[in-house]
Amino acid sequence: MSAAASRELEALRARVAELEQALSRAEASRRRGSGADRPAEPGSARGPVAIGWEAQLDEAEQAAQMGNWLWDIGSNHVTWSRQLFRILGCDPATDKPSTEAFLAAVHPDDREQMRAGLELAMETGEGSGARAFRVRHRDGAVRECLLSSLPVVEGAGPPTRFFGAVVDLTERRRAEQELRRSERMLNEAQRIAHVGSWSYDLASRTIRWSEELFHILGVDPSVRPTFELFASLIHPEDRHRVFGGAESASPLGIASPVECRVVRPSTGELRHVQMAAQLLTDDAGAITGLVGTSLDITERRRLEEQLLHSQKLEAIGRLAGGVAHDFNNMLTAIFGHRELAVRKVPPSSPVLDHLTQIGTAAERAAALTRQLLAFARKQLIQPTVVDPNALIFGVEPLLRPLVGEDVELAVLPGSQIWPIHIDRGQFEQLLMNLAVNARDAMPAGGRLTIETANTTIEAGDAPPEMEPGDYVELTVTDTGQGIDDAIRHYVFEPFFTTKEPGKGSGLGLATCHGIVKQHGGHIWFSSTPGQGTRFTICFPRVRGAPSEQPARAPSAVSGGGETVLVVEDEAQVRDLCVTALRSFGYSVLAARNGKEAVALAATYSGVIHLLVSDVVLPDARGPALAAALARARAPLPVLYASGYTEDSLFPGDLLDGSVHFLSKPYTPTQLAKAVRAVLDASAQARRAKGPGDAPPPAAAERLQ
């Protein structure tokens, strides 16, 4: 017999004894009142005292959901209480109490077992013990019950009567099931919300934990919870804050609410937990204990750190983009005036050496701005559908001398690698930056491995920032010094470097991160100090065949006699454009902003063949200016120039062939080539369309 059944049996025995005494008193009162020797049937006439006792007994049994019965062995007379009639689903007016009537009310599946139990009790003269069974009412309702019987012995002879009780457990079972369901729901809710609960009883000095709290604290559920164990799991540096400065740890000294760190005993893992507690009092206001919750906020803290990190990088990116934009304007002037000066200096002049050094320094500065723009994701890109393996084989000859003779370079391309959409130059820069980073991590030599593979990320395996789907995985692995845990969070931050001053700008990996993100990819790394580092990059798979890289044939610089309208707010760049284009034979009109350009075009009586405009002007943007000029005169070809790009400037792809763009910094020769190319393309388009098919003006912002 289970412990629970034993406890119920003892309770029933005590209740049976009470009911037997009450029944004896009622029977004695009945005899005194009526003089009858035999117990009356239920519902028969009783004296005032008997009726009072019977009513009280009936009310008590209804409250306890328990009915009793009495069987006189000598007369074979069975008496049921009114509550037993109700439990068995019988009618006191029509149904006569008997063993057969009782067994008829028992559920058919339990009837034979119950019959055997009653017969055994009669044979042995002992009680039946606590026996569970089901009752099926005539309307089909099923009740769960528990029967217990005790022999009544008068003197030294055998039992003369059997007294029993039947407890209706149906509502209790329903309440227990509902309680278990509620407990399961509570446990599930706590598991989903990562919140555990606990309670402390001051009188017994015991503490209880919910199922989720065991998980949060990293304690095996078989361990008995104690307050001392609870306090020991809190990080030593946080105990003072949790217990409100109490000299000795006490449950009543817990400060609420408070955040702290919990050290899981099995793994030593740190979890961030927010604790709240409240005192419990009795009706008199005396403190009886404490109840509290522990919310695991580890994941929230991680996400907050990621958000702060992303916001910091975004702010640095905006700053870097702005700096690069202004610096590119300066570099445009430096490149331009250097080239103009070189034209005027004789080949034998010693000044030519100085101009060469100026050009070299300017190239290095331009490379730095390109890295800044790549990190800020504002660099002009020309993505095409490419074969990743072909790009790697194309850049491999450049990587071998770059990493040095003491580093073994291994390229392991996967088979049938899917195409990706990426700028060729950016992909080359990505590989070269990773190769340089690996080389610097292997000062004594080592092995650098570049691999490609196709991979499919399933919905359940995708990181939060990564969409499920097909990807091309590029891995760059070195056998170098590895990355310490202390600097893992700073690897992709700009200007962060572990190299000596003057040995690195700290933009290499930040540039890689910017290139990958600008092309919709994802980059992460794994590293063990002293055992190397592995960078993993995933680019989304694209459909379609890779495009061939166009051959770059050198072309001679040619000028022309057309009229070009230059709109540039930076004075040095504007003056350089005017000087450079006039040196190539063009007629040039110059304006500082959009309004000045519209006014100049309205008063100019000749034909304007081309607009060369900065993308961002003080009072307008390039596309809005082009639309305003088209309304004022006629649509004309446009060459945009800027130090960086913004995704929102142009609808669709910036370089789909409908928009011509010249990235700063540029030289007078590059400007002349771009102007000539746009003018020639425009003339060819006009010839193809015919004289009467002028293109309609593009929809754009109105120039205020």
Phi and psi in degrees as a GROMACS rama.xvg file:
@    title "Ramachandran Plot"
@    xaxis  label "Phi"
@    yaxis  label "Psi"
@TYPE xy
-72.658  164.266  SER-2
-63.81  -38.5255  ALA-3
-65.0092  -42.3096  ALA-4
-64.4499  -38.5165  ALA-5
-62.6575  -41.5105  SER-6
-65.2449  -40.9929  ARG-7
-64.5095  -38.221  GLU-8
-63.7978  -43.5237  LEU-9
-63.2492  -40.247  GLU-10
-64.4864  -39.9911  ALA-11
-65.0591  -41.0708  LEU-12
-60.7599  -41.6258  ARG-13
-65.6015  -40.7728  ALA-14
-68.5155  -36.3785  ARG-15
-62.7203  -42.3231  VAL-16
-61.226  -42.0074  ALA-17
-63.8877  -44.6102  GLU-18
-66.2171  -35.9785  LEU-19
-63.5926  -41.5604  GLU-20
-64.4888  -42.5253  GLN-21
-64.4  -39.783  ALA-22
-65.833  -39.7357  LEU-23
-62.9524  -42.1444  SER-24
-64.6015  -40.7494  ARG-25
-65.1442  -40.2839  ALA-26
-66.5125  -41.4044  GLU-27
-64.4498  -40.6689  ALA-28
-65.1664  -38.6335  SER-29
-62.4515  -43.1287  ARG-30
-66.4691  -38.8015  ARG-31
-66.4037  -33.426  ARG-32
-80.8513  -31.8496  GLY-33
-117.978  -17.117  SER-34
76.9074  4.97691  GLY-35
-77.2935  149.017  ALA-36
-97.711  -15.5187  ASP-37
-112.161  140.941  ARG-38
-58.3669  136.647  PRO-39
-74.5874  153.464  ALA-40
-70.4729  155.444  GLU-41
-57.7957  137.669  PRO-42
89.1609  -7.78674  GLY-43
-76.4236  169.569  SER-44
-69.1932  137.779  ALA-45
-131.294  161.102  ARG-46
-74.5925  168.567  GLY-47
-58.7658  -40.5824  PRO-48
-68.4891  -43.3335  VAL-49
-62.8937  -41.9761  ALA-50
-62.8629  -37.0046  ILE-51
-64.4189  -45.4043  GLY-52
-64.7489  -41.9739  TRP-53
-64.93  -40.1761  GLU-54
-64.0385  -44.1836  ALA-55
-62.9165  -41.8497  GLN-56
-63.8589  -40.9612  LEU-57
-64.3172  -42.3428  ASP-58
-63.0778  -40.9882  GLU-59
-64.3763  -41.759  ALA-60
-68.3074  -37.7323  GLU-61
-62.4081  -41.1094  GLN-62
-64.4985  -37.1093  ALA-63
-87.691  -4.0814  ALA-64
53.6535  46.0441  GLN-65
-139.88  128.734  MET-66
-111.734  153.45  GLY-67
-122.937  161.069  ASN-68
-141.987  155.568  TRP-69
-136.175  128.208  LEU-70
-119.354  116.954  TRP-71
-88.7831  116.852  ASP-72
-68.6034  -41.1876  ILE-73
-63.895  -47.8206  GLY-74
-90.6755  -6.65653  SER-75
54.5775  37.742  ASN-76
-102.333  131.624  HIS-77
-114.747  132.66  VAL-78
-120.094  133.001  THR-79
-114.262  143.67  TRP-80
-76.5702  163.052  SER-81
-61.113  -35.0585  ARG-82
-67.7799  -32.1336  GLN-83
-67.6113  -37.2927  LEU-84
-56.581  -44.3181  PHE-85
-64.7415  -43.2067  ARG-86
-62.8056  -41.1658  ILE-87
-81.7689  -7.22127  LEU-88
75.2348  29.6956  GLY-89
-107.66  162.129  CYS-90
-106.495  119.875  ASP-91
-59.6264  -23.8445  PRO-92
-79.6335  -26.4971  ALA-93
-120.354  -26.2154  THR-94
-97.7061  129.951  ASP-95
-96.0217  129.478  LYS-96
-62.9695  132.489  PRO-97
-164.967  165.991  SER-98
-62.9257  -38.6316  THR-99
-66.7092  -40.4372  GLU-100
-64.2327  -37.8686  ALA-101
-63.2918  -48.2847  PHE-102
-65.1476  -30.8416  LEU-103
-65.4883  -28.5095  ALA-104
-81.2913  -18.156  ALA-105
-70.1257  145.505  VAL-106
-58.348  137.75  HIS-107
-53.7092  -35.4086  PRO-108
-70.0024  -20.3321  ASP-109
-108.856  -2.06959  ASP-110
-66.8007  -48.2895  ARG-111
-64.5149  -39.8249  GLU-112
-64.3726  -40.3298  GLN-113
-67.2793  -40.663  MET-114
-59.7516  -45.9587  ARG-115
-62.5621  -37.5256  ALA-116
-65.7918  -40.5497  GLY-117
-66.8489  -41.874  LEU-118
-62.6217  -40.6317  GLU-119
-63.1018  -39.54  LEU-120
-64.4864  -37.7213  ALA-121
-68.633  -39.7121  MET-122
-67.5852  -42.2466  GLU-123
-87.6113  -18.87  THR-124
73.2007  20.4202  GLY-125
-117  163.955  GLU-126
-65.8865  161.001  GLY-127
-83.1776  -10.9519  SER-128
75.5496  -178.518  GLY-129
-81.5191  118.877  ALA-130
-128.826  121.359  ARG-131
-85.271  140.424  ALA-132
-157.571  172.826  PHE-133
-117.595  145.534  ARG-134
-111.668  135.371  VAL-135
-115.005  114.991  ARG-136
-70.4384  167.715  HIS-137
-67.7063  -23.3819  ARG-138
-86.273  4.93618  ASP-139
94.6691  -9.86168  GLY-140
-66.9934  139.56  ALA-141
-112.409  131.824  VAL-142
-119.22  142.068  ARG-143
-94.2739  127.37  GLU-144
-133.31  168.343  CYS-145
-136.797  125.143  LEU-146
-107.872  141.064  LEU-147
-143.685  137.908  SER-148
-135.77  149.055  SER-149
-133.855  139.047  LEU-150
-76.1945  145.491  PRO-151
-108.549  115.421  VAL-152
-108.746  126.788  VAL-153
-112.698  110.997  GLU-154
82.1879  -148.46  GLY-155
-99.784  4.22942  ALA-156
-85.4566  -170.378  GLY-157
-73.087  169.635  PRO-158
-61.0159  136.564  PRO-159
-99.4659  -22.2512  THR-160
-143.643  157.703  ARG-161
-119.472  131.711  PHE-162
-114.511  134.172  PHE-163
-141.517  167.605  GLY-164
-139.579  145.211  ALA-165
-122.247  121.626  VAL-166
-103.009  128.338  VAL-167
-84.3561  108.874  ASP-168
-94.596  4.08295  LEU-169
-59.0062  -52.469  THR-170
-66.2389  -36.3752  GLU-171
-63.8818  -42.4807  ARG-172
-63.6379  -41.4674  ARG-173
-61.9863  -42.1231  ARG-174
-63.9323  -40.2075  ALA-175
-64.9196  -42.3719  GLU-176
-63.1064  -42.1243  GLN-177
-64.8432  -38.3677  GLU-178
-64.22  -44.2465  LEU-179
-63.8863  -39.5934  ARG-180
-63.7708  -42.0809  ARG-181
-63.5922  -40.024  SER-182
-64.8719  -40.6452  GLU-183
-63.2777  -43.3127  ARG-184
-62.6279  -41.2045  MET-185
-63.7231  -44.3703  LEU-186
-62.4261  -41.5465  ASN-187
-66.1192  -42.4406  GLU-188
-62.3096  -41.6281  ALA-189
-66.586  -37.4895  GLN-190
-65.1018  -43.068  ARG-191
-66.3345  -42.182  ILE-192
-84.1372  -5.56355  ALA-193
56.7772  44.1797  HIS-194
-127.452  131.295  VAL-195
-111.744  156.403  GLY-196
-123.179  157.05  SER-197
-150.38  157.277  TRP-198
-141.105  147.708  SER-199
-128.647  126.043  TYR-200
-99.281  121.453  ASP-201
-71.15  -35.6247  LEU-202
-67.6891  -47.8888  ALA-203
-90.4155  -8.98814  SER-204
54.3549  42.698  ARG-205
-115.857  150.536  THR-206
-124.033  141.611  ILE-207
-121.46  139.515  ARG-208
-117.033  147.119  TRP-209
-78.8774  167.079  SER-210
-59.0931  -41.2924  GLU-211
-69.2053  -30.4429  GLU-212
-66.1547  -36.4677  LEU-213
-57.1771  -43.1124  PHE-214
-66.7535  -44.0305  HIS-215
-61.3991  -43.5796  ILE-216
-79.6874  -10.8318  LEU-217
71.9409  33.5715  GLY-218
-109.757  138.283  VAL-219
-65.1392  134.055  ASP-220
-60.182  -19.189  PRO-221
-76.1326  -13.7781  SER-222
-76.6066  135.753  VAL-223
-75.3869  121.684  ARG-224
-71.741  137.828  PRO-225
-135.581  158.512  THR-226
-67.085  -33.3831  PHE-227
-63.3908  -40.3596  GLU-228
-64.9235  -43.4485  LEU-229
-57.4295  -46.0328  PHE-230
-68.5731  -34.7178  ALA-231
-69.5368  -22.6728  SER-232
-79.7496  -16.7336  LEU-233
-75.4575  137.009  ILE-234
-55.4732  135.254  HIS-235
-54.0776  -34.2192  PRO-236
-72.6403  -15.3092  GLU-237
-106.174  -7.53113  ASP-238
-63.2618  -38.1121  ARG-239
-59.809  -39.715  HIS-240
-72.7235  -36.8351  ARG-241
-69.4406  -44.0123  VAL-242
-94.4988  16.2152  PHE-243
61.9544  28.3873  GLY-244
81.2266  11.182  GLY-245
-64.768  138.079  ALA-246
-66.4967  -40.2896  GLU-247
-116.002  136.432  SER-248
-62.2263  123.947  ALA-249
-139.076  141.518  SER-250
-58.4128  -35.2024  PRO-251
-75.6558  -5.68126  LEU-252
-97.8487  7.01122  GLY-253
-69.4605  127.195  ILE-254
-80.8596  143.915  ALA-255
-140.905  137.221  SER-256
-83.9613  161.543  PRO-257
-154.476  147.142  VAL-258
-101.738  140.506  GLU-259
-151.633  174.279  CYS-260
-107.053  139.624  ARG-261
-113.737  135.049  VAL-262
-103.237  111.562  VAL-263
-67.4162  127.007  ARG-264
-66.7951  -31.56  PRO-265
-78.0197  -36.5186  SER-266
-115.07  -15.9143  THR-267
77.3962  8.1157  GLY-268
-68.7473  140.405  GLU-269
-92.7405  132.114  LEU-270
-123.667  138.003  ARG-271
-89.3687  125.697  HIS-272
-129.944  138.564  VAL-273
-106.951  120.405  GLN-274
-109.114  142.63  MET-275
-138.648  144.99  ALA-276
-145.546  156.96  ALA-277
-145.808  138.712  GLN-278
-74.263  145.655  LEU-279
-107.904  136.334  LEU-280
-130.302  158.862  THR-281
-90.8308  -173.764  ASP-282
-63.0826  -25.8101  ASP-283
-86.1441  -2.7236  ALA-284
90.8826  1.80302  GLY-285
-77.832  142.698  ALA-286
-72.5478  127.219  ILE-287
-110.649  -15.946  THR-288
169.446  -156.102  GLY-289
-149.069  142.705  LEU-290
-129.566  142.625  VAL-291
-154.563  170.512  GLY-292
-129.837  153.651  THR-293
-131.674  111.674  SER-294
-100.707  123.015  LEU-295
-79.6953  109.751  ASP-296
-110.174  21.5171  ILE-297
-59.7614  -47.5908  THR-298
-65.6066  -37.4917  GLU-299
-62.9497  -42.2549  ARG-300
-63.5773  -39.4224  ARG-301
-63.873  -43.2524  ARG-302
-66.4828  -37.969  LEU-303
-63.5329  -40.9362  GLU-304
-64.6003  -40.49  GLU-305
-63.2786  -41.9443  GLN-306
-63.6934  -45.5571  LEU-307
-61.9584  -39.8967  LEU-308
-64.2283  -42.9853  HIS-309
-65.2787  -41.1412  SER-310
-64.7848  -37.431  GLN-311
-66.1835  -43.7098  LYS-312
-64.812  -37.3409  LEU-313
-64.7183  -41.8895  GLU-314
-64.9073  -42.6584  ALA-315
-63.9513  -37.2791  ILE-316
-63.7935  -42.8429  GLY-317
-63.4504  -41.545  ARG-318
-63.4076  -44.6329  LEU-319
-63.2862  -40.9059  ALA-320
-63.1789  -41.8329  GLY-321
-65.7168  -41.6862  GLY-322
-63.7298  -44.0032  VAL-323
-63.337  -37.194  ALA-324
-61.3242  -50.0392  HIS-325
-65.5136  -39.3448  ASP-326
-67.2204  -34.6271  PHE-327
-66.4074  -33.4301  ASN-328
-62.0469  -43.6155  ASN-329
-64.3693  -42.3372  MET-330
-66.3192  -33.488  LEU-331
-59.9446  -43.5552  THR-332
-65.1951  -40.7864  ALA-333
-64.0335  -49.8992  ILE-334
-59.4648  -44.1665  PHE-335
-65.8496  -50.2467  GLY-336
-69.4107  -30.1212  HIS-337
-63.3357  -45.3313  ARG-338
-65.132  -40.9147  GLU-339
-64.0712  -36.4743  LEU-340
-69.0173  -39.0161  ALA-341
-60.5609  -35.4019  VAL-342
-63.1983  -30.554  ARG-343
-94.2413  -8.8279  LYS-344
-95.529  132.1  VAL-345
-62.9655  149.789  PRO-346
-57.9903  -27.5248  PRO-347
-88.1616  -2.69998  SER-348
-73.326  136.287  SER-349
-65.8249  -17.0227  PRO-350
-64.9414  -25.2967  VAL-351
-61.5544  -35.7953  LEU-352
-62.6298  -41.5441  ASP-353
-65.0492  -40.0787  HIS-354
-65.0112  -34.1965  LEU-355
-65.7811  -41.6584  THR-356
-64.6776  -37.3572  GLN-357
-61.8912  -42.2459  ILE-358
-64.1665  -41.5631  GLY-359
-63.2114  -44.8488  THR-360
-64.0066  -39.0752  ALA-361
-65.7761  -36.9369  ALA-362
-63.8435  -41.723  GLU-363
-64.5884  -40.4061  ARG-364
-64.986  -38.1934  ALA-365
-65.6187  -38.0279  ALA-366
-63.5904  -37.778  ALA-367
-64.8425  -42.2394  LEU-368
-66.1197  -34.3671  THR-369
-63.7068  -38.1473  ARG-370
-66.1339  -40.083  GLN-371
-61.6238  -43.4259  LEU-372
-68.5462  -36.1047  LEU-373
-64.9939  -40.9606  ALA-374
-63.2448  -42.6198  PHE-375
-78.0093  -3.88718  ALA-376
60.6134  37.0311  ARG-377
-122.141  15.0005  LYS-378
-82.1086  142.284  GLN-379
-66.9727  124.499  LEU-380
-123.516  152.959  ILE-381
-124.659  74.9032  GLN-382
-71.204  140.926  PRO-383
-137.662  165.123  THR-384
-78.4106  119.63  VAL-385
-131.674  162.804  VAL-386
-93.6102  114.117  ASP-387
-58.0026  -40.0342  PRO-388
-62.0829  -40.7737  ASN-389
-63.4747  -39.6765  ALA-390
-64.6881  -40.6204  LEU-391
-65.5008  -44.5273  ILE-392
-63.5669  -30.9644  PHE-393
-69.8578  -34.9714  GLY-394
-92.3004  -10.6762  VAL-395
-56.3366  -42.7189  GLU-396
-60.3833  -27.229  PRO-397
-79.3917  -28.3411  LEU-398
-76.0465  -33.8099  LEU-399
-61.7059  -50.5638  ARG-400
-68.7945  -23.2898  PRO-401
-69.6396  -39.8906  LEU-402
-82.5264  -18.5854  VAL-403
95.7595  163.529  GLY-404
-72.2587  -24.0321  GLU-405
-85.821  2.60443  ASP-406
-113.807  123.269  VAL-407
-82.9734  123.202  GLU-408
-102.424  122.276  LEU-409
-122.006  122.989  ALA-410
-108.093  117.521  VAL-411
-120.857  85.1857  LEU-412
-76.3868  142.327  PRO-413
-76.7035  166.146  GLY-414
-91.9559  141.173  SER-415
52.1857  49.9931  GLN-416
-70.1284  136.523  ILE-417
-68.059  152.555  TRP-418
-74.5709  158.837  PRO-419
-132.557  166.384  ILE-420
-110.093  107.74  HIS-421
-157.098  155.215  ILE-422
-76.0301  128.075  ASP-423
-60.4458  -45.7145  ARG-424
-63.5335  -38.5393  GLY-425
-66.3297  -38.2248  GLN-426
-63.6547  -41.5848  PHE-427
-63.1152  -42.5315  GLU-428
-64.1339  -38.1808  GLN-429
-59.3136  -49.069  LEU-430
-65.4954  -40.4814  LEU-431
-67.2832  -39.1203  MET-432
-64.6097  -42.4197  ASN-433
-65.883  -37.4158  LEU-434
-65.8053  -42.5031  ALA-435
-64.055  -41.0756  VAL-436
-61.8233  -41.5878  ASN-437
-67.0525  -41.3654  ALA-438
-60.4947  -43.2165  ARG-439
-67.2319  -23.5248  ASP-440
-82.8933  -6.90134  ALA-441
-125.421  66.112  MET-442
-62.3143  -26.5314  PRO-443
-98.2115  11.7121  ALA-444
95.1496  167.8  GLY-445
167.828  -151.409  GLY-446
-130.953  132.032  ARG-447
-116.401  122.052  LEU-448
-119.07  130.12  THR-449
-117.369  123.523  ILE-450
-131.004  153.487  GLU-451
-129.588  150.879  THR-452
-160.785  153.187  ALA-453
-87.9967  140.518  ASN-454
-146.02  147.767  THR-455
-118.728  122.915  THR-456
-95.5279  118.093  ILE-457
-80.6634  163.334  GLU-458
-60.6903  -39.2751  ALA-459
-76.4419  -17.8561  GLY-460
-101.014  -8.84278  ASP-461
-74.6567  133.994  ALA-462
-61.0947  163.086  PRO-463
-57.1183  -34.8687  PRO-464
-90.5215  5.68933  GLU-465
-121.021  127.042  MET-466
-77.8703  142.202  GLU-467
-63.703  150.566  PRO-468
151.603  -167.53  GLY-469
-91.8349  135.25  ASP-470
-137.23  155.161  TYR-471
-100.366  122.849  VAL-472
-100.708  123.305  GLU-473
-113.137  124.392  LEU-474
-121.032  137.108  THR-475
-124.036  113.695  VAL-476
-120.899  134.662  THR-477
-124.064  164.966  ASP-478
-108.891  34.8504  THR-479
-86.4451  -150.003  GLY-480
-76.0118  -18.2697  GLN-481
80.6624  178.159  GLY-482
-118.389  126.61  ILE-483
-68.4736  150.368  ASP-484
-60.9931  -30.3588  ASP-485
-67.5163  -21.7379  ALA-486
-114.625  9.87335  ILE-487
-59.0873  -38.3954  ARG-488
-73.7821  -10.2395  HIS-489
-109.061  3.9565  TYR-490
-58.9506  -43.5291  VAL-491
-95.2408  7.1559  PHE-492
-79.3741  141.102  GLU-493
-69.7637  147.303  PRO-494
67.986  8.44799  PHE-495
-94.5082  125.016  PHE-496
-149.417  147.859  THR-497
-99.1115  3.29022  THR-498
-80.4484  165.717  LYS-499
-68.7242  155.386  GLU-500
-54.3606  133.81  PRO-501
86.8967  -5.45112  GLY-502
-99.1082  -8.46702  LYS-503
-172.512  149.284  GLY-504
-88.1253  -15.7642  SER-505
77.6686  18.0397  GLY-506
-109.318  -4.49808  LEU-507
-59.9542  -58.6318  GLY-508
-73.7462  -31.078  LEU-509
-62.6306  -37.7503  ALA-510
-65.4772  -42.5263  THR-511
-58.343  -44.7567  CYS-512
-60.5834  -44.0392  HIS-513
-64.6501  -41.4054  GLY-514
-62.6999  -46.5674  ILE-515
-62.7641  -46.6324  VAL-516
-66.6477  -36.086  LYS-517
-65.3219  -23.4835  GLN-518
-101.601  15.0942  HIS-519
76.4911  18.2941  GLY-520
-99.3579  -174.608  GLY-521
-137.842  142.824  HIS-522
-136.571  137.924  ILE-523
-151.886  174.86  TRP-524
-145.376  159.218  PHE-525
-133.53  140.851  SER-526
-154.412  146.497  SER-527
-126.465  122.203  THR-528
-51.9366  128.236  PRO-529
85.0584  -5.6537  GLY-530
-125.251  7.77933  GLN-531
101.678  178.904  GLY-532
-137.135  145.234  THR-533
-127.436  115.35  ARG-534
-95.6133  130.961  PHE-535
-117.952  128.998  THR-536
-127.005  132.251  ILE-537
-120.314  122.501  CYS-538
-109.337  139.373  PHE-539
-62.168  140.644  PRO-540
-70.9438  141.553  ARG-541
-120.782  155.19  VAL-542
-92.6381  147.331  ARG-543
118.726  164.101  GLY-544
-86.3811  142.509  ALA-545
-59.6906  141.875  PRO-546
-88.5627  146.403  SER-547
-76.3263  143.863  GLU-548
-75.7586  124.364  GLN-549
-65.7399  143.149  PRO-550
-71.0666  139.824  ALA-551
-102.463  92.6975  ARG-552
-87.9282  134.087  ALA-553
-63.3503  137.396  PRO-554
-123.218  144.592  SER-555
-76.6261  147.179  ALA-556
-81.6613  125.95  VAL-557
-128.63  147.367  SER-558
-101.966  -153.527  GLY-559
-177.716  176.807  GLY-560
-107.557  10.9299  GLY-561
-71.1457  167.49  GLU-562
-100.511  129.45  THR-563
-120.33  130.173  VAL-564
-97.316  116.267  LEU-565
-102.918  124.217  VAL-566
-121.179  112.768  VAL-567
-151.698  126.867  GLU-568
-81.6845  -21.786  ASP-569
-82.7336  117.372  GLU-570
-60.4525  -44.8208  ALA-571
-63.2311  -41.2682  GLN-572
-68.8815  -40.4319  VAL-573
-62.6943  -46.5416  ARG-574
-62.6895  -37.5633  ASP-575
-64.6439  -43.9434  LEU-576
-60.4761  -44.9239  CYS-577
-61.6476  -47.8248  VAL-578
-63.3655  -44.4946  THR-579
-65.3998  -46.6843  ALA-580
-67.6316  -38.0962  LEU-581
-65.1067  -31.7145  ARG-582
-68.2355  -20.2171  SER-583
-98.1544  10.853  PHE-584
96.0921  0.489363  GLY-585
-81.2655  152.697  TYR-586
-91.611  127.982  SER-587
-122.737  132.318  VAL-588
-110.79  138.841  LEU-589
-125.887  138.858  ALA-590
-138.751  152.769  ALA-591
-91.3306  -23.6564  ARG-592
-152.421  -176.544  ASN-593
-68.3661  -45.4362  GLY-594
-61.8055  -42.04  LYS-595
-64.757  -35.9574  GLU-596
-67.4451  -42.2109  ALA-597
-64.1853  -43.4068  VAL-598
-64.174  -40.8747  ALA-599
-65.1596  -41.1572  LEU-600
-67.4779  -33.1404  ALA-601
-69.4551  -31.8654  ALA-602
-93.0321  -11.9508  THR-603
-80.6931  126.38  TYR-604
-86.262  -17.3842  SER-605
-85.9389  -172.946  GLY-606
-91.3561  131.608  VAL-607
-99.7941  119.732  ILE-608
-90.7136  -24.8979  HIS-609
-154.382  142.093  LEU-610
-108.059  122.534  LEU-611
-109.48  110.377  VAL-612
-130.69  141.566  SER-613
-66.6788  147.456  ASP-614
-67.6021  -45.3272  VAL-615
-111.363  116.079  VAL-616
-111.536  163.741  LEU-617
-60.1798  -34.0025  PRO-618
-115.759  1.92909  ASP-619
-167.741  177.179  ALA-620
-114.157  158.762  ARG-621
-51.8315  -49.8769  GLY-622
-59.6642  -37.3834  PRO-623
-66.4569  -39.5777  ALA-624
-64.4087  -43.0947  LEU-625
-61.0864  -40.3748  ALA-626
-66.8738  -39.3804  ALA-627
-65.1415  -40.9134  ALA-628
-66.6361  -34.5147  LEU-629
-65.6761  -35.7178  ALA-630
-71.7227  -36.8967  ARG-631
-75.1894  -36.3165  ALA-632
-123.953  -94.9168  ARG-633
-154.288  155.973  ALA-634
-56.8315  136.591  PRO-635
-135.621  151.895  LEU-636
-63.5204  151.451  PRO-637
-129.993  137.027  VAL-638
-116.002  111.988  LEU-639
-88.4926  147.751  TYR-640
-138.234  141.629  ALA-641
-164.563  160.38  SER-642
-82.3192  -17.0033  GLY-643
-158.929  166.771  TYR-644
-111.777  156.939  THR-645
-124.86  136.42  GLU-646
-60.425  -27.6097  ASP-647
-88.3288  1.46392  SER-648
-73.6301  -37.9619  LEU-649
-127.589  139.484  PHE-650
-72.4306  135.825  PRO-651
76.9595  -162.747  GLY-652
-72.0169  133.524  ASP-653
-62.3167  -31.088  LEU-654
-119.203  49.6862  LEU-655
-89.3045  6.94858  ASP-656
104.646  -16.7116  GLY-657
-91.6903  -13.7254  SER-658
-125.405  130.702  VAL-659
-103.449  131.054  HIS-660
-135.692  136.792  PHE-661
-121.01  119.189  LEU-662
-86.0288  135.317  SER-663
-82.5949  149.752  LYS-664
-80.3307  150.964  PRO-665
-135.637  162.313  TYR-666
-101.398  163.472  THR-667
-55.2569  -37.6811  PRO-668
-65.161  -43.6631  THR-669
-63.2603  -39.1632  GLN-670
-63.2667  -44.5161  LEU-671
-63.6223  -40.4639  ALA-672
-62.8973  -43.8434  LYS-673
-65.5088  -42.2712  ALA-674
-62.6079  -44.3125  VAL-675
-64.2226  -38.7824  ARG-676
-65.5918  -41.2452  ALA-677
-68.8313  -42.1585  VAL-678
-63.3479  -42.2695  LEU-679
-66.5137  -41.012  ASP-680
-64.58  -37.7631  ALA-681
-66.7758  -42.1746  SER-682
-63.912  -39.9884  ALA-683
-65.5949  -38.3544  GLN-684
-66.726  -38.5652  ALA-685
-65.4548  -39.5855  ARG-686
-65.7579  -35.762  ARG-687
-71.6154  -33.449  ALA-688
-83.5239  -29.0985  LYS-689
99.7264  166.111  GLY-690
-70.0667  -24.2565  PRO-691
-98.6109  8.05133  GLY-692
-113.2  63.3268  ASP-693
-73.2899  136.99  ALA-694
-67.9283  143.914  PRO-695
-70.9289  153.31  PRO-696
-65.837  144.058  PRO-697
-75.5308  146.539  ALA-698
-72.6363  130.443  ALA-699
-157.135  -178.348  ALA-700
-66.5475  148.444  GLU-701
-80.6285  135.781  ARG-702
-78.2106  116.764  LEU-703
